[in-house]
Amino acid sequence: MRNNWKTTLSLLLLFLAGTLPAGEAFLKGTPDSRWKLTQYARWTALADGDTALEVSIGPDDPIRNETYGAHLVIDLTPYKGKDIVISGLISAEGVPKGEKSHCCAKLMLFHRGGAESRYYTSSAGLWGTFRNRRQEIALRVPDPVGKNVLMAGLQNNRGVVRISGLRIEERDLYPVPFSLPENFRCEYTERVTKSPVLRGAGIRSDSTRQDAADLAAEGANMMRWWIRWDINQPETLQRSLDRLETMLPEYEKLGLKLIPVLAQVPGERYRKPLLLGIDAKEESGRSKDNFRMFFEKKYLDEYVAIWKTIAKRFKDSPAIHGYTLMNEPTQYGSAPYNYLYCQYLAAKAIREIDPEVPLYISANDWDNPIGFSYLKPLPFRNILYEVHMYQPHNYTHQGVGPSIRDIRAGKYLSYPGKIGSDSYDRAMLKKILLPVVRFQEKYGARIYCGEFSVIRWAPGGAQYLEDLCSLFEEFGWDWAYHCHREWRNWSLEYPDSFHLNSPANAPTGRQKVLRKYWSKKQTITEREEE
């Protein structure tokens, strides 16, 4: 059957020389020697002059957790600061379903540069037998571009994979429906400028008055309040808003300001393996992390309607400081309604009801700092911008998910120190946050870190929180720790040991750090001096 497949692999000369127009030139005949073939991979010449990549791994062939196929170091300098899409068609034969979704047929780009090393992948769970499924890797090329290695093939799995039509092109992944004047600066009224720095924590919507009182007693002056509801039972949203309204007088008495966040959005995220940037009518699914509203207008309309309801109901509430419009958006590839456009529509609808209430806009890529490198400010007053900080993720989340096996075996990652291939300390955390600082300085934007945390058993967790809090203070940001009495493993009140699962008898080191900053009670004047 292998010899009956007719597929092509078009390899851009641009990858090799960086001079030809994107998506225009293809390499025919013998591939350039700078492509490196791994074990089990080969080039096959086709009758039409193109070249095919084939990866064939049998049931008894020894394999490791790596991508078998073709690797190429590519120069992305011509695309610095631009949105690009690397795409190709993948065919497969007998690739078995595995426990780990990343062990499949794929295109993958490994980026290493600055304070960031990461993998951009085209798919998850791409298993089975199929013909010519288009896969895409979409990203904003950073500055500096760093080192980038393109990989095509099959990761830690078996079967036959063939790849065709590989190309690179520029594409505007996040078009905005508005224009900004040259040298645009964010505008804020006294509702924002006269507010003291807000320091607090996230809190569950079912938390009690005592939970809030205990947080206030620690020195916090704000709460990130989760509006939780079941998207399959719309009436639960009404119940969540009813509870918020009931609790607001209590929070006001405690001197706590609220920033409610819509924890679930209509349609939620896709949870099936997905082809990125492809019309849903033509393909079976999308990236499991993309919001459905980015592709299906009925969910976007419902999202905007919900924010209208909330804005009308809580207008002029003294305890509500503002609203986070979207929690950790993740848009991979092109979408009819991109992550910023959706928030823009919600903000525009709210402004027709309440012209003053602060609104918090989230960056793409799970609200990571890197998302600020291409975030655009909205043309309304009192718009603030939210970042989340959990980097390095394999440190802050060690023991969450499959890595729990390492923790049970007594294998921990420590801070400060070398984590993965990089060394992490306060200076490195500051470097990671630089895209946010640059956005803040360029547009005069107010910044809010809506989530940051570290798993309680991570060695050096108190120092990690100390370094982050001191950076937030240096930058003049508002911030909220994640999370107050939600899950014991994020809790400041539980001991640092993985083996102790009852509240600590004395304040933990992490709790002491947060207490110090919560009780700082920075005044408006001090904030303005910064």
C-alpha positions in Angstrom: 0.0 0.0 0.0 2.9 2.3 0.7 3.8 2.7 -3.0 0.3 3.7 -4.0 0.3 6.9 -1.9 1.0 10.0 -4.0 1.8 12.9 -1.7 4.1 15.9 -2.1 6.3 17.8 0.3 6.9 21.4 -0.9 9.8 22.8 1.1 10.1 26.6 1.1 13.4 28.0 0.0 12.5 30.9 2.3 13.2 28.6 5.3 16.7 28.1 3.9 17.7 31.5 2.5 15.1 33.9 4.1 14.7 35.8 0.8 11.7 34.4 -1.2 8.1 35.5 -0.9 6.1 33.6 1.7 4.0 30.8 0.4 5.2 31.3 -3.2 8.4 29.3 -3.8 8.7 25.5 -3.3 11.6 23.2 -3.4 11.3 20.3 -5.9 13.7 17.5 -6.4 16.3 16.7 -3.8 15.7 18.4 -0.5 18.4 20.8 0.8 21.1 19.1 3.0 20.1 21.4 5.9 17.1 19.2 6.4 18.1 16.5 8.9 16.3 13.1 8.7 15.9 11.1 11.8 15.7 7.3 12.2 12.7 5.8 10.4 12.3 8.7 8.0 13.1 9.0 4.3 12.6 11.3 1.2 10.8 9.8 -1.7 10.9 11.3 -5.2 7.5 11.5 -7.0 6.8 11.4 -10.7 5.7 15.1 -10.8 9.1 16.2 -9.5 8.1 16.9 -5.9 9.5 15.2 -2.9 7.6 13.3 -0.2 8.6 12.8 3.5 7.7 9.4 4.9 8.0 8.1 8.4 7.4 4.4 9.0 7.8 2.9 12.5 6.9 -0.8 12.9 5.4 -2.4 16.1 8.8 -3.8 17.2 11.0 -0.8 16.3 12.6 0.8 19.4 11.4 4.4 19.9 11.9 7.2 22.5 9.8 10.3 23.3 11.0 12.3 20.3 9.7 13.4 16.9 10.8 11.1 14.2 10.9 12.7 10.7 12.6 15.8 9.3 14.1 18.7 11.3 15.2 22.1 9.9 16.6 25.1 11.7 14.7 28.0 10.1 15.5 31.7 10.1 12.4 33.7 11.0 14.1 37.1 10.9 12.1 38.3 7.9 8.9 37.7 10.0 10.0 39.4 13.2 7.0 40.9 15.0 4.6 39.4 12.4 1.9 36.7 12.5 2.8 33.6 10.6 1.3 30.2 9.8 3.3 27.1 9.0 1.0 24.6 7.4 1.0 21.2 5.6 -1.1 18.2 4.8 -0.6 15.1 6.9 -1.7 11.6 5.9 -1.4 8.6 8.2 -1.8 4.9 8.2 -2.4 2.8 11.4 -1.2 5.3 14.0 -2.6 3.9 17.3 -4.4 6.1 19.9 -2.2 6.7 22.9 -2.5 7.9 26.5 -0.7 11.2 25.7 -2.3 13.4 23.1 0.9 14.9 21.9 2.3 11.5 20.8 0.8 11.6 17.3 1.4 12.8 13.7 2.3 16.5 13.7 4.1 19.6 12.7 6.0 21.2 15.5 8.1 24.3 15.9 10.6 24.5 18.8 11.3 28.1 19.8 14.1 29.0 22.1 14.9 32.7 22.8 15.0 35.3 25.5 13.3 33.9 28.7 11.1 31.6 26.7 11.5 28.0 25.4 8.3 26.5 24.0 6.9 24.1 21.5 4.2 25.2 19.0 2.4 22.2 17.8 -0.2 21.7 15.0 -2.3 19.0 16.6 -3.2 16.8 19.5 -4.5 13.2 19.3 -4.0 13.0 15.5 -4.2 9.2 15.3 -5.7 6.6 13.1 -5.8 6.3 9.2 -6.7 9.4 7.2 -5.7 11.3 4.1 -4.4 14.9 3.7 -5.5 16.6 6.8 -4.3 20.2 6.9 -2.4 21.2 10.0 -1.2 24.6 11.0 1.2 26.2 13.5 0.2 29.8 14.1 2.4 32.3 16.1 3.6 35.9 16.4 7.3 35.8 15.8 9.0 37.4 18.8 11.8 40.0 18.8 14.5 38.7 19.1 13.4 35.8 16.9 15.6 33.3 18.8 16.4 29.8 17.4 13.6 27.9 15.7 13.6 24.3 14.7 10.8 23.0 12.5 9.9 19.3 12.9 7.6 17.2 10.8 6.7 13.6 11.4 5.5 11.3 14.2 6.2 11.7 17.9 6.8 8.6 20.1 4.3 6.5 18.3 4.0 3.9 15.4 2.5 3.6 12.0 3.2 5.4 8.7 3.0 9.2 8.3 3.3 11.2 5.1 3.5 15.0 4.8 2.8 17.2 1.9 2.4 20.9 1.0 4.6 22.4 3.7 4.7 26.2 3.5 4.9 29.4 5.5 2.8 32.5 5.1 2.0 35.8 6.8 -1.6 36.0 8.1 -3.3 38.6 10.3 -4.5 36.3 13.1 -5.9 39.0 15.3 -7.5 41.8 13.2 -9.2 44.6 15.2 -12.4 46.4 14.2 -11.1 49.8 15.2 -8.2 52.1 14.5 -6.1 53.9 17.0 -4.6 57.3 16.6 -0.8 57.6 16.4 0.8 57.6 19.8 -2.4 56.4 21.4 -2.5 56.6 25.2 -5.0 54.9 27.5 -7.4 57.2 29.3 -8.6 56.8 32.9 -11.0 58.7 35.0 -10.7 59.3 38.8 -12.6 56.1 39.4 -9.3 54.4 38.4 -6.7 57.1 39.1 -7.9 57.7 42.6 -8.1 54.0 43.5 -5.4 52.7 45.8 -3.4 49.7 44.6 -5.7 46.7 44.8 -4.1 43.6 46.4 -6.1 40.5 47.1 -6.9 37.0 46.0 -9.3 35.0 43.9 -12.3 33.6 45.8 -15.0 31.1 45.0 -18.5 32.2 44.4 -19.8 29.9 47.1 -17.4 31.3 49.7 -18.8 32.4 53.0 -18.8 35.8 54.6 -16.2 34.4 57.1 -13.9 33.4 54.2 -14.0 37.0 53.0 -13.6 38.4 56.5 -10.5 36.2 57.1 -9.0 37.5 53.8 -9.7 41.1 54.8 -8.1 40.4 58.2 -4.9 39.3 56.4 -4.8 42.8 54.9 -6.3 42.2 51.4 -8.5 45.0 50.0 -9.9 43.2 46.9 -11.2 39.8 45.6 -11.3 38.3 42.2 -14.8 36.8 42.4 -15.6 33.9 40.2 -19.0 34.0 38.5 -19.4 30.2 38.1 -22.3 28.6 36.3 -23.2 25.5 34.3 -23.4 26.3 30.6 -25.7 23.3 30.2 -28.1 24.8 32.8 -28.5 28.5 32.0 -30.5 29.1 35.2 -27.4 28.5 37.2 -26.0 31.8 36.0 -28.9 33.7 37.5 -28.3 31.9 40.8 -24.7 32.9 40.8 -25.6 36.5 40.1 -28.2 36.4 42.9 -25.6 35.2 45.3 -23.2 37.9 44.3 -25.9 40.6 44.8 -26.6 39.1 48.3 -23.0 39.2 49.3 -22.1 42.7 48.0 -23.3 44.5 51.2 -21.2 42.2 53.3 -18.1 42.8 51.1 -18.7 46.6 51.3 -18.7 46.4 55.1 -15.4 44.6 55.0 -13.9 47.2 52.8 -13.3 44.7 49.9 -13.5 45.7 46.3 -14.6 43.0 43.8 -13.4 42.2 40.3 -15.9 39.6 39.1 -14.7 37.3 36.3 -16.9 35.2 34.0 -15.4 31.8 34.7 -17.3 30.0 32.0 -18.2 31.5 28.6 -21.0 30.2 26.4 -19.9 27.2 24.4 -16.7 26.9 26.5 -13.6 25.4 24.8 -13.4 22.7 22.2 -12.3 19.5 23.8 -11.7 17.3 20.7 -8.4 17.0 18.9 -8.2 19.6 16.3 -7.0 21.0 13.1 -6.1 24.7 13.5 -7.4 27.5 11.4 -9.6 25.2 9.3 -13.3 25.7 8.5 -15.4 23.7 11.1 -17.8 22.7 8.3 -14.9 20.9 6.6 -13.2 19.3 9.6 -14.4 17.5 12.6 -12.9 19.6 15.4 -10.7 22.4 16.6 -7.9 22.9 19.1 -9.3 21.7 22.4 -8.3 25.0 24.0 -10.0 27.4 21.5 -13.2 29.0 22.7 -16.2 27.9 20.6 -17.3 31.6 20.4 -14.3 32.4 18.3 -15.9 30.2 15.5 -19.6 30.1 16.3 -21.5 33.4 16.4 -24.4 32.1 18.5 -22.1 31.7 21.4 -20.5 35.1 20.9 -24.0 36.7 20.9 -24.8 34.9 24.1 -21.6 36.1 25.7 -22.3 39.7 24.9 -25.8 39.4 26.2 -24.6 38.0 29.5 -22.3 41.0 30.0 -25.2 43.3 29.2 -27.2 41.6 31.9 -24.4 41.9 34.4 -23.7 45.5 33.6 -27.4 46.5 34.1 -27.8 44.6 37.3 -24.7 45.9 39.1 -24.4 49.4 37.8 -23.4 51.8 40.5 -22.6 49.0 43.0 -20.0 50.5 45.4 -18.3 47.2 46.1 -17.7 46.3 42.4 -14.5 47.8 41.1 -14.6 46.4 37.6 -15.1 43.2 35.5 -12.7 40.8 33.9 -14.4 40.0 30.5 -12.8 36.8 29.6 -10.7 34.3 31.6 -7.6 33.0 29.9 -8.5 33.1 26.2 -6.7 30.7 23.9 -6.9 31.4 20.2 -4.7 29.2 18.1 -4.8 29.9 14.3 -7.2 32.1 12.5 -10.8 32.5 13.7 -13.8 34.4 12.4 -14.2 36.2 15.8 -10.8 36.6 17.4 -10.1 36.8 21.2 -9.8 40.6 21.2 -12.8 41.2 18.9 -15.0 39.2 21.3 -13.9 41.3 24.3 -14.3 44.5 22.3 -17.9 43.6 21.5 -18.6 42.9 25.2 -16.8 46.2 26.3 -18.7 48.2 23.7 -22.0 46.8 24.9 -21.2 47.5 28.6 -20.1 51.1 27.7 -23.6 51.7 26.4 -24.9 50.9 29.9 -22.1 52.0 32.2 -19.6 54.5 30.8 -17.3 54.4 33.8 -16.9 50.9 35.3 -13.3 49.6 34.8 -13.1 46.7 32.4 -10.2 44.2 32.3 -9.1 42.8 28.9 -7.2 39.5 28.9 -4.3 38.7 26.6 -4.2 35.6 24.4 -2.3 32.4 25.1 -3.9 31.8 28.6 -3.3 35.4 29.5 0.5 34.8 29.5 2.9 37.7 29.4 4.0 36.8 25.8 0.4 37.6 24.7 1.1 41.3 25.4 3.6 41.4 22.6 0.7 41.7 20.1 -2.1 42.9 22.3 -3.8 46.0 21.1 -5.5 48.5 23.5 -9.2 49.2 23.2 -10.4 52.7 22.3 -12.5 53.2 25.5 -11.9 54.9 28.8 -11.1 52.9 32.0 -9.8 49.8 30.2 -7.2 47.9 32.2 -5.2 44.9 31.0 -4.9 41.5 32.8 -1.9 39.1 32.9 -1.5 35.8 34.6 1.9 34.6 35.8 2.7 30.9 36.4 6.1 30.7 34.8 8.1 28.6 34.8 5.0 26.4 34.5 6.8 23.1 35.2 7.9 24.6 38.5 4.6 26.3 39.7 2.5 23.3 38.6 4.8 20.4 39.5 2.6 17.6 40.7 -0.5 18.8 38.8 -1.3 16.1 36.3 1.1 13.4 35.2 4.0 15.0 37.0 2.4 13.8 40.3 4.5 10.7 39.8 7.7 12.7 40.2 6.4 14.3 43.4 5.5 10.9 44.9 9.0 9.7 44.1 10.4 12.7 45.9 11.6 14.5 42.7 11.1 18.3 43.0 12.1 21.4 41.1 13.5 24.2 43.2 13.4 28.0 43.0 15.7 29.9 42.5 17.8 27.6 40.4 18.0 25.8 37.1 14.6 24.6 35.9 14.6 22.8 32.6 17.3 24.4 30.5 17.2 27.9 32.1 18.1 29.4 35.4 15.3 31.2 37.2 15.5 34.0 39.8 13.9 37.4 40.2 15.8 38.8 37.2 14.5 36.1 35.0 10.9 36.6 36.2 11.3 40.3 35.4 12.5 39.3 31.9 9.4 37.1 31.4 7.1 40.0 32.4 8.9 42.5 30.0 6.2 42.3 27.2 3.7 43.5 29.8 5.9 46.3 31.0 6.5 47.4 27.4 2.8 47.5 26.7 2.2 49.4 29.9 4.8 52.0 29.0 3.9 52.3 25.3 0.2 52.9 25.9 0.1 54.3 29.5 -1.9 51.2 30.4 -3.0 50.1 33.9 -2.0 46.5 34.5 -3.6 43.9 36.8 -2.1 40.4 37.5 -5.3 38.5 38.0 -3.7 35.2 38.8 -0.3 34.0 40.1 0.5 31.1 42.4 2.8 28.2 43.1 1.9 24.7 44.2 2.4 24.5 48.0 5.1 21.8 48.0 7.4 23.5 45.5 10.7 24.1 47.2 11.4 27.9 47.3 7.7 28.7 46.9 7.8 31.6 49.4 10.8 33.2 47.6 9.0 32.8 44.2 6.0 34.7 45.6 8.2 37.3 47.2 10.0 38.0 44.0 6.7 38.3 42.0 5.0 40.5 44.6 8.0 42.8 44.7 8.0 43.0 40.9 4.2 43.9 40.9 5.0 46.6 43.4 7.9 47.9 41.3 5.6 48.1 38.3 2.7 49.6 40.2 0.3 46.8 39.3 -2.9 45.6 41.0 -2.8 41.9 41.7 -4.7 38.9 43.0 -3.2 35.7 44.3 -4.8 32.4 43.1 -6.6 31.4 45.2 -8.2 31.8 48.7 -9.7 28.6 50.0 -10.4 27.1 46.6 -8.0 24.0 46.4 -5.8 23.1 49.3 -2.8 22.7 47.0 -2.9 26.4 46.0 -3.8 27.4 49.6 -1.5 29.6 51.6 -3.0 28.0 54.7 -1.8 24.5 54.0 1.7 23.3 54.8 4.5 23.1 52.3 4.7 19.3 52.5 3.0 17.1 49.9 2.3 14.6 52.6 0.4 16.9 55.0 -3.2 17.6 54.0 -4.6 19.5 56.9 -4.3 23.3 57.5 -1.0 24.3 59.1 -0.9 25.1 62.8 1.2 28.3 62.1 1.4 30.7 59.2 3.3 29.1 56.2 6.2 30.9 54.6 4.0 31.6 51.6 1.3 33.1 53.8 3.8 35.4 55.5 4.9 36.8 52.1 1.3 37.6 51.1 0.5 39.0 54.5 3.4 41.4 54.2 2.2 42.8 50.9 -1.5 42.7 51.6 -0.9 44.8 54.7 1.2 47.4 52.9 -1.9 49.6 52.5 -0.4 51.8 49.8 -2.1 55.1 49.5 -3.3 56.8 46.3 -0.6 59.4 46.7 2.1 56.8 46.9 0.8 55.1 43.8 0.8 58.4 41.9 4.4 59.0 42.9 5.4 55.7 41.3 
